Amino acid sequence: MKPRVAVIATGTELMRGRAVEAHLAYVARRLEAIGLEIDRHSACGDDLSRIVEEIRTAAARAPIVLLSGGLGPTQDDLTRAAAAQAFGRPLEFRPSAWRTIRARFRRFRVPMARINRRQAFFPRGARILPNSRGSAPGFALVAKGVHFFALPGPAPELRPMFERFVIPLLVRAFRLRRSTWWWEGCVVGLPEATVDERVRTLVARRPGTSYGLALSGGTVALHVQADKARSLRILIGDLEKEFGARWIGTRSLEETVADLLVRRRATIAVAESCTGGLVLHRLTSVPGISDVLREGWVTYSNASKAARLRVAPSLIRRRGAVSADVARAMARGAADVAGADVGVAVTGIAGPGGGSKKKPVGLVYHAVHYRGRTRTERRLFPGNRDQVKERAATCALDLVRRALLERGR
Amino acid sequence: MKPRVAVIATGTELMRGRAVEAHLAYVARRLEAIGLEIDRHSACGDDLSRIVEEIRTAAARAPIVLLSGGLGPTQDDLTRAAAAQAFGRPLEFRPSAWRTIRARFRRFRVPMARINRRQAFFPRGARILPNSRGSAPGFALVAKGVHFFALPGPAPELRPMFERFVIPLLVRAFRLRRSTWWWEGCVVGLPEATVDERVRTLVARRPGTSYGLALSGGTVALHVQADKARSLRILIGDLEKEFGARWIGTRSLEETVADLLVRRRATIAVAESCTGGLVLHRLTSVPGISDVLREGWVTYSNASKAARLRVAPSLIRRRGAVSADVARAMARGAADVAGADVGVAVTGIAGPGGGSKKKPVGLVYHAVHYRGRTRTERRLFPGNRDQVKERAATCALDLVRRALLERGR
């Protein structure tokens, strides 16, 4: 049984919405590498009795407690006093810490306020953790069977201290080794509940494995883990078989598409109506995309679809701008005009206005043209304007991905 | 004495560093407007006994408990069961909620998995809170002297539910009134430290006022509050005087630009190189933009700048694609080709590759053409590829805003 970990963040600014908790995700991932998982996280304001209470609650249920914030010199900085009270250890002045603090101020030629002396007091028996990036030292305290760590609030100060001291101290104290194997990937083009049902069945067949799901930008992000490297490998094989081409592995969809384009030596042109530039924005977030992205258009108006992408005005009149035929013509036009190998197009109704009974808000047609073949996809997306744009862009990128996979074989 | 508030976030992905808590800051600010402050925040994974324990701990010390997450249809979604257990209320099937869920699936023509039926079970006596943006209803439960609210995890679903139901229910139950007056706005085109210094001076002159800053997408978001409505009005007047045209009030920069375009009856065309569609994506996030946005280009290559925007190839050879002259020619070309009143262009080096000593990563030229005049702006942005894109897009939108403000008078 692994030791539990409790994490506490302090700071009135967190409770008042003036700052956002910044360490949990980082700490969670670093602990995972040594086989530990966070059991609970809590936060409270800069109030002595509240911090003491949080430390006591955490220490009552976890042998490892990590607290961030409250190590500065001001009246609001109460971590030293709270730890002393919670663990029944008096505060003591530590001359060596005081020398280090003074030397730092001299080095940066900053005038030192008298209150900085507070930062040289620690609960008796604490091990001082030097701060390579700021004036506030942290500390580690083993008391009442609990390994307590007090770390600075700012991320640039906390992280080096965490890597250099917290991880090695934990590994030694609890004889840890890399014990959990995990892996992340994305499934595109299926609803969350469907992905969940299918993954649950697979995981149930493989003892020692577990999983979690999260929606991210129209794709379902999947996190699986196992107690043995071999079990994880087998489970990943199961997942690949189950989801086939809908399974895009650890990279983002846009990175996957960019990589496929580069590997196929295929250039691309993009024509967007309702997504309004989002497909292009996501593609151009990938460094090096300029080698394969020829150009892109945002053609909101019918006139612009006709003038830039050579979509026949009569076709728009007959079928409507939001139709499979116009999407198809846009994709072909984009590829032709740009002289690109791949053309991708999106046309739809992002809302909130512009919908009708026959063509409601959320109706989007996607098309991709590649090597003489054009395929289209019709979707009706739920959600507000931003969500429809996001989901339609994901669908368009996925359509490109699948076309490249099939035709590239 | 104000009632205490405890906030709980659930989700194994939070504990494993796969997601970041997203509601605390928003909830804190909204509660502040009705005079409430969060006393504690905690988070735990998707584990029934852990969630029950968190609810019990929170309910033991606060009469108001807000919990987010765990309302979906999957086996990870345990909030309904945990609340039932923590408050000793059996789960009951609610046909009306089930009808609403089914109607939603029918409307979007999504195949419904059997497990979605789980979402229609609630602890006895719960008041169902409709979800206008997703399939998962929330609920409110008054039990054992505690007002408990279960809210969906995704922010676009939680926020409307919070505004429409949680705030009014709390105001009624605890006879609250609006005790703090607050206001938010953005300053564009100044560094954070400069904005901070100037606002600090103004706030110091007005007793009972305070402020907070946050960087968001290249603009500085400012939050000011006061203990009296009158003090807030006076402070806002001070801020307007201090920042003049750099002050854009409560709306986003893209909304401000869209509104100015509509009011001036000016159409716009956009030509992007290094921002790769982000200016267009941000503009098209504003509903109704189709009335004024003619079209847009992402012209990554030199050939595309020449062919689409009529930029003279000799100019590109002479000055380089990343230059004030080419930005100017792109803006003019975009306006001319599209027949739009305003043309805006961005060309630069987003990185990580492509930089040189003379033209380093982060160098961006912006240009806007309006009523026969073209103005340009050269900026050197710090940060990675995404940050450079974000800041350059903000600068381009702000350039359009200022051109419209000046020429529209």
Interface residues (C-beta under 8 A of the other chain):
Chain A: E13 L14 M15 R16 G17 R18 A19 V20 E21 L24 A25 Y26 V27 A28 R29 E32 E37 I38 D39 R40 H41 S42 A43 C44 G45 R50 E54 T57 E184 P191 E192 A193 T194 D196 E197 R200 G212 L213 A214 L215 A221 H223 V270 E272 T275 G276 G277 L278 V279 L280 H281 L283 T284 S285 P287 G288 I289 S290 L293 R294 E295 G296 W297 V298 T299 Y300 S301 S304 R308 A338 A350 G351 P352 G353 G354 G362 L380 F381 P382 G383 N384 R385 D386 Q387 K389
Chain B: T12 E13 L14 M15 R16 G17 R18 A19 V20 E21 L24 A25 Y26 V27 A28 R29 E32 E37 I38 D39 R40 H41 S42 A43 C44 G45 D46 R50 E54 T57 G72 P73 T74 Q75 D76 R104 R107 F108 R109 V110 P111 A113 I115 N116 R133 G134 P154 P156 G212 H223 V270 E272 T275 G276 G277 L278 V279 L280 H281 L283 T284 S285 P287 G288 I289 S290 L293 R294 E295 G296 W297 V298 T299 Y300 S301 S304 R308 A338 A350 G351 P352 G353 G354 R385 D386 K389
